[in-house]
Amino acid sequence: MVSADLGPEWKPDRAKLIIRLIPAEGDRLCVAVDVDEGLASAWQRPDIYAKLKRIAAYSAGVVVRVSIGRRRIVVLPDRDVDVGIVGDDEEVEVTGNGALAEVRKVKRRAVDAAGH
């Protein structure tokens, strides 16, 4: 992800993570943080974690999702929700916003040939 707000400490070779902006369910966007499994705590470095918390707090309609291999953690303004290992037939669902957000692992919805 390219942004003027992200300095050189966010470069993947230095940060040990990659940031992507992807569509999520409904009108939401997802800031996907893919963490190098060899340094699973990279996303918790104070400078990076503070920025993720700010994104979660001030970006309405945006979900901050950390992936460490198949493990998923959703960063919310008031807490982090460790969803655990997400299987091929599962996905993470976030309803509500901010302190009222609910996060859970659910079975992936079947998609028909028309993409519905």
Rosetta constraint file for C-alpha pairs under 8 A:
AtomPair CA 1 CA 18 HARMONIC 7.74 0.50
AtomPair CA 1 CA 19 HARMONIC 5.52 0.50
AtomPair CA 1 CA 20 HARMONIC 5.38 0.50
AtomPair CA 1 CA 21 HARMONIC 6.94 0.50
AtomPair CA 2 CA 6 HARMONIC 7.41 0.50
AtomPair CA 6 CA 10 HARMONIC 6.12 0.50
AtomPair CA 7 CA 11 HARMONIC 7.76 0.50
AtomPair CA 8 CA 14 HARMONIC 7.94 0.50
AtomPair CA 9 CA 14 HARMONIC 6.09 0.50
AtomPair CA 9 CA 15 HARMONIC 5.91 0.50
AtomPair CA 10 CA 14 HARMONIC 6.75 0.50
AtomPair CA 10 CA 15 HARMONIC 5.21 0.50
AtomPair CA 10 CA 17 HARMONIC 7.76 0.50
AtomPair CA 10 CA 48 HARMONIC 7.82 0.50
AtomPair CA 11 CA 15 HARMONIC 5.75 0.50
AtomPair CA 11 CA 16 HARMONIC 7.90 0.50
AtomPair CA 11 CA 17 HARMONIC 7.90 0.50
AtomPair CA 11 CA 18 HARMONIC 7.74 0.50
AtomPair CA 12 CA 16 HARMONIC 5.14 0.50
AtomPair CA 12 CA 17 HARMONIC 5.17 0.50
AtomPair CA 12 CA 18 HARMONIC 5.50 0.50
AtomPair CA 13 CA 17 HARMONIC 7.76 0.50
AtomPair CA 15 CA 42 HARMONIC 6.61 0.50
AtomPair CA 16 CA 35 HARMONIC 6.21 0.50
AtomPair CA 16 CA 36 HARMONIC 5.35 0.50
AtomPair CA 16 CA 39 HARMONIC 6.81 0.50
AtomPair CA 16 CA 42 HARMONIC 6.17 0.50
AtomPair CA 17 CA 33 HARMONIC 6.54 0.50
AtomPair CA 17 CA 34 HARMONIC 5.41 0.50
AtomPair CA 17 CA 35 HARMONIC 4.27 0.50
AtomPair CA 17 CA 36 HARMONIC 5.65 0.50
AtomPair CA 17 CA 42 HARMONIC 6.97 0.50
AtomPair CA 17 CA 43 HARMONIC 7.21 0.50
AtomPair CA 18 CA 32 HARMONIC 7.98 0.50
AtomPair CA 18 CA 33 HARMONIC 5.74 0.50
AtomPair CA 18 CA 34 HARMONIC 5.13 0.50
AtomPair CA 18 CA 35 HARMONIC 6.57 0.50
AtomPair CA 19 CA 31 HARMONIC 6.76 0.50
AtomPair CA 19 CA 32 HARMONIC 5.70 0.50
AtomPair CA 19 CA 33 HARMONIC 4.72 0.50
AtomPair CA 19 CA 34 HARMONIC 6.45 0.50
AtomPair CA 20 CA 30 HARMONIC 7.98 0.50
AtomPair CA 20 CA 31 HARMONIC 5.77 0.50
AtomPair CA 20 CA 32 HARMONIC 5.03 0.50
AtomPair CA 20 CA 33 HARMONIC 6.54 0.50
AtomPair CA 20 CA 34 HARMONIC 8.00 0.50
AtomPair CA 21 CA 29 HARMONIC 6.92 0.50
AtomPair CA 21 CA 30 HARMONIC 5.70 0.50
AtomPair CA 21 CA 31 HARMONIC 4.75 0.50
AtomPair CA 21 CA 32 HARMONIC 6.11 0.50
AtomPair CA 22 CA 29 HARMONIC 5.92 0.50
AtomPair CA 22 CA 30 HARMONIC 5.18 0.50
AtomPair CA 22 CA 31 HARMONIC 6.54 0.50
AtomPair CA 22 CA 32 HARMONIC 6.99 0.50
AtomPair CA 23 CA 28 HARMONIC 6.58 0.50
AtomPair CA 23 CA 29 HARMONIC 4.67 0.50
AtomPair CA 23 CA 30 HARMONIC 5.88 0.50
AtomPair CA 24 CA 28 HARMONIC 5.26 0.50
AtomPair CA 24 CA 29 HARMONIC 5.01 0.50
AtomPair CA 24 CA 30 HARMONIC 5.53 0.50
AtomPair CA 24 CA 63 HARMONIC 7.96 0.50
AtomPair CA 25 CA 29 HARMONIC 7.70 0.50
AtomPair CA 27 CA 61 HARMONIC 6.98 0.50
AtomPair CA 28 CA 61 HARMONIC 4.79 0.50
AtomPair CA 28 CA 62 HARMONIC 5.50 0.50
AtomPair CA 28 CA 63 HARMONIC 7.02 0.50
AtomPair CA 29 CA 61 HARMONIC 6.43 0.50
AtomPair CA 29 CA 62 HARMONIC 4.81 0.50
AtomPair CA 29 CA 63 HARMONIC 6.23 0.50
AtomPair CA 30 CA 62 HARMONIC 5.52 0.50
AtomPair CA 30 CA 63 HARMONIC 4.65 0.50
AtomPair CA 30 CA 64 HARMONIC 5.79 0.50
AtomPair CA 30 CA 65 HARMONIC 6.76 0.50
AtomPair CA 31 CA 62 HARMONIC 6.94 0.50
AtomPair CA 31 CA 63 HARMONIC 6.09 0.50
AtomPair CA 31 CA 64 HARMONIC 4.76 0.50
AtomPair CA 31 CA 65 HARMONIC 6.15 0.50
AtomPair CA 32 CA 64 HARMONIC 6.17 0.50
AtomPair CA 32 CA 65 HARMONIC 5.01 0.50
AtomPair CA 32 CA 66 HARMONIC 6.03 0.50
AtomPair CA 32 CA 67 HARMONIC 7.34 0.50
AtomPair CA 33 CA 43 HARMONIC 7.76 0.50
AtomPair CA 33 CA 64 HARMONIC 7.48 0.50
AtomPair CA 33 CA 65 HARMONIC 6.05 0.50
AtomPair CA 33 CA 66 HARMONIC 4.61 0.50
AtomPair CA 33 CA 67 HARMONIC 6.03 0.50
AtomPair CA 34 CA 66 HARMONIC 6.08 0.50
AtomPair CA 34 CA 67 HARMONIC 4.92 0.50
AtomPair CA 34 CA 68 HARMONIC 6.34 0.50
AtomPair CA 34 CA 69 HARMONIC 7.96 0.50
AtomPair CA 35 CA 39 HARMONIC 7.38 0.50
AtomPair CA 35 CA 40 HARMONIC 6.20 0.50
AtomPair CA 35 CA 42 HARMONIC 6.80 0.50
AtomPair CA 35 CA 43 HARMONIC 6.86 0.50
AtomPair CA 35 CA 66 HARMONIC 7.13 0.50
AtomPair CA 35 CA 67 HARMONIC 5.99 0.50
AtomPair CA 35 CA 68 HARMONIC 5.15 0.50
AtomPair CA 35 CA 69 HARMONIC 7.59 0.50
AtomPair CA 36 CA 40 HARMONIC 6.10 0.50
AtomPair CA 36 CA 42 HARMONIC 7.69 0.50
AtomPair CA 36 CA 68 HARMONIC 6.74 0.50
AtomPair CA 36 CA 69 HARMONIC 7.91 0.50
AtomPair CA 37 CA 68 HARMONIC 5.69 0.50
AtomPair CA 37 CA 69 HARMONIC 6.25 0.50
AtomPair CA 40 CA 68 HARMONIC 6.31 0.50
AtomPair CA 41 CA 45 HARMONIC 7.13 0.50
AtomPair CA 43 CA 48 HARMONIC 6.05 0.50
AtomPair CA 43 CA 49 HARMONIC 5.96 0.50
AtomPair CA 43 CA 66 HARMONIC 7.76 0.50
AtomPair CA 44 CA 48 HARMONIC 6.54 0.50
AtomPair CA 44 CA 49 HARMONIC 4.98 0.50
AtomPair CA 45 CA 49 HARMONIC 5.75 0.50
AtomPair CA 46 CA 50 HARMONIC 5.91 0.50
AtomPair CA 47 CA 51 HARMONIC 6.50 0.50
AtomPair CA 48 CA 52 HARMONIC 6.31 0.50
AtomPair CA 49 CA 53 HARMONIC 6.16 0.50
AtomPair CA 50 CA 54 HARMONIC 6.24 0.50
AtomPair CA 51 CA 55 HARMONIC 6.22 0.50
AtomPair CA 52 CA 56 HARMONIC 6.20 0.50
AtomPair CA 52 CA 64 HARMONIC 7.07 0.50
AtomPair CA 52 CA 75 HARMONIC 7.26 0.50
AtomPair CA 53 CA 57 HARMONIC 6.07 0.50
AtomPair CA 53 CA 75 HARMONIC 6.78 0.50
AtomPair CA 53 CA 76 HARMONIC 6.87 0.50
AtomPair CA 53 CA 77 HARMONIC 5.73 0.50
AtomPair CA 54 CA 58 HARMONIC 5.92 0.50
AtomPair CA 54 CA 59 HARMONIC 7.93 0.50
AtomPair CA 54 CA 77 HARMONIC 7.41 0.50
AtomPair CA 55 CA 59 HARMONIC 5.40 0.50
AtomPair CA 55 CA 62 HARMONIC 7.81 0.50
AtomPair CA 55 CA 64 HARMONIC 7.49 0.50
AtomPair CA 56 CA 60 HARMONIC 7.80 0.50
AtomPair CA 56 CA 62 HARMONIC 6.79 0.50
AtomPair CA 56 CA 63 HARMONIC 6.67 0.50
AtomPair CA 56 CA 64 HARMONIC 6.12 0.50
AtomPair CA 56 CA 75 HARMONIC 6.56 0.50
AtomPair CA 56 CA 76 HARMONIC 5.44 0.50
AtomPair CA 56 CA 77 HARMONIC 5.31 0.50
AtomPair CA 56 CA 98 HARMONIC 7.77 0.50
AtomPair CA 57 CA 76 HARMONIC 7.02 0.50
AtomPair CA 57 CA 77 HARMONIC 4.65 0.50
AtomPair CA 57 CA 98 HARMONIC 6.84 0.50
AtomPair CA 60 CA 97 HARMONIC 7.66 0.50
AtomPair CA 61 CA 97 HARMONIC 7.52 0.50
AtomPair CA 63 CA 74 HARMONIC 7.29 0.50
AtomPair CA 63 CA 75 HARMONIC 7.53 0.50
AtomPair CA 63 CA 76 HARMONIC 7.78 0.50
AtomPair CA 63 CA 94 HARMONIC 7.74 0.50
AtomPair CA 64 CA 74 HARMONIC 5.77 0.50
AtomPair CA 64 CA 75 HARMONIC 5.31 0.50
AtomPair CA 64 CA 76 HARMONIC 7.20 0.50
AtomPair CA 65 CA 72 HARMONIC 6.77 0.50
AtomPair CA 65 CA 73 HARMONIC 5.79 0.50
AtomPair CA 65 CA 74 HARMONIC 4.56 0.50
AtomPair CA 65 CA 75 HARMONIC 6.27 0.50
AtomPair CA 66 CA 72 HARMONIC 5.65 0.50
AtomPair CA 66 CA 73 HARMONIC 4.99 0.50
AtomPair CA 66 CA 74 HARMONIC 6.14 0.50
AtomPair CA 66 CA 75 HARMONIC 7.43 0.50
AtomPair CA 67 CA 71 HARMONIC 5.67 0.50
AtomPair CA 67 CA 72 HARMONIC 4.77 0.50
AtomPair CA 67 CA 73 HARMONIC 6.57 0.50
AtomPair CA 68 CA 72 HARMONIC 6.58 0.50
AtomPair CA 70 CA 84 HARMONIC 7.91 0.50
AtomPair CA 70 CA 85 HARMONIC 5.21 0.50
AtomPair CA 70 CA 86 HARMONIC 5.60 0.50
AtomPair CA 70 CA 87 HARMONIC 7.35 0.50
AtomPair CA 71 CA 82 HARMONIC 7.92 0.50
AtomPair CA 71 CA 83 HARMONIC 7.13 0.50
AtomPair CA 71 CA 84 HARMONIC 4.96 0.50
AtomPair CA 71 CA 85 HARMONIC 4.20 0.50
AtomPair CA 71 CA 86 HARMONIC 6.10 0.50
AtomPair CA 72 CA 82 HARMONIC 6.20 0.50
AtomPair CA 72 CA 83 HARMONIC 5.45 0.50
AtomPair CA 72 CA 84 HARMONIC 5.67 0.50
AtomPair CA 72 CA 85 HARMONIC 6.44 0.50
AtomPair CA 72 CA 86 HARMONIC 6.83 0.50
AtomPair CA 72 CA 92 HARMONIC 7.90 0.50
AtomPair CA 73 CA 80 HARMONIC 6.62 0.50
AtomPair CA 73 CA 81 HARMONIC 5.44 0.50
AtomPair CA 73 CA 82 HARMONIC 4.31 0.50
AtomPair CA 73 CA 83 HARMONIC 5.66 0.50
AtomPair CA 73 CA 84 HARMONIC 7.25 0.50
AtomPair CA 74 CA 80 HARMONIC 5.68 0.50
AtomPair CA 74 CA 81 HARMONIC 5.13 0.50
AtomPair CA 74 CA 82 HARMONIC 6.55 0.50
AtomPair CA 74 CA 83 HARMONIC 7.50 0.50
AtomPair CA 74 CA 103 HARMONIC 7.56 0.50
AtomPair CA 75 CA 79 HARMONIC 6.50 0.50
AtomPair CA 75 CA 80 HARMONIC 4.55 0.50
AtomPair CA 75 CA 81 HARMONIC 6.53 0.50
AtomPair CA 76 CA 80 HARMONIC 5.64 0.50
AtomPair CA 76 CA 81 HARMONIC 7.59 0.50
AtomPair CA 76 CA 98 HARMONIC 6.27 0.50
AtomPair CA 76 CA 99 HARMONIC 7.47 0.50
AtomPair CA 76 CA 101 HARMONIC 7.83 0.50
AtomPair CA 77 CA 98 HARMONIC 5.81 0.50
AtomPair CA 77 CA 99 HARMONIC 6.88 0.50
AtomPair CA 78 CA 98 HARMONIC 7.16 0.50
AtomPair CA 78 CA 99 HARMONIC 6.00 0.50
AtomPair CA 81 CA 103 HARMONIC 6.99 0.50
AtomPair CA 83 CA 92 HARMONIC 7.61 0.50
AtomPair CA 83 CA 103 HARMONIC 7.68 0.50
AtomPair CA 83 CA 104 HARMONIC 6.60 0.50
AtomPair CA 83 CA 105 HARMONIC 6.47 0.50
AtomPair CA 86 CA 90 HARMONIC 5.83 0.50
AtomPair CA 86 CA 91 HARMONIC 6.50 0.50
AtomPair CA 86 CA 92 HARMONIC 7.70 0.50
AtomPair CA 86 CA 105 HARMONIC 7.24 0.50
AtomPair CA 87 CA 91 HARMONIC 7.62 0.50
AtomPair CA 89 CA 107 HARMONIC 5.78 0.50
AtomPair CA 89 CA 108 HARMONIC 5.26 0.50
AtomPair CA 90 CA 105 HARMONIC 6.60 0.50
AtomPair CA 90 CA 106 HARMONIC 5.48 0.50
AtomPair CA 90 CA 107 HARMONIC 4.31 0.50
AtomPair CA 90 CA 108 HARMONIC 4.58 0.50
AtomPair CA 91 CA 105 HARMONIC 5.76 0.50
AtomPair CA 91 CA 106 HARMONIC 5.57 0.50
AtomPair CA 91 CA 107 HARMONIC 6.27 0.50
AtomPair CA 91 CA 108 HARMONIC 5.49 0.50
AtomPair CA 92 CA 103 HARMONIC 7.06 0.50
AtomPair CA 92 CA 104 HARMONIC 5.82 0.50
AtomPair CA 92 CA 105 HARMONIC 4.65 0.50
AtomPair CA 92 CA 106 HARMONIC 6.24 0.50
AtomPair CA 93 CA 103 HARMONIC 5.75 0.50
AtomPair CA 93 CA 104 HARMONIC 5.44 0.50
AtomPair CA 93 CA 105 HARMONIC 6.13 0.50
AtomPair CA 93 CA 106 HARMONIC 6.63 0.50
AtomPair CA 94 CA 101 HARMONIC 6.61 0.50
AtomPair CA 94 CA 102 HARMONIC 5.63 0.50
AtomPair CA 94 CA 103 HARMONIC 4.61 0.50
AtomPair CA 94 CA 104 HARMONIC 6.73 0.50
AtomPair CA 95 CA 101 HARMONIC 5.53 0.50
AtomPair CA 95 CA 102 HARMONIC 5.28 0.50
AtomPair CA 95 CA 103 HARMONIC 6.68 0.50
AtomPair CA 96 CA 100 HARMONIC 5.72 0.50
AtomPair CA 96 CA 101 HARMONIC 4.21 0.50
AtomPair CA 96 CA 102 HARMONIC 6.29 0.50
AtomPair CA 97 CA 101 HARMONIC 4.49 0.50
AtomPair CA 97 CA 102 HARMONIC 7.98 0.50
AtomPair CA 111 CA 115 HARMONIC 5.54 0.50
AtomPair CA 111 CA 116 HARMONIC 5.27 0.50
AtomPair CA 112 CA 116 HARMONIC 5.52 0.50
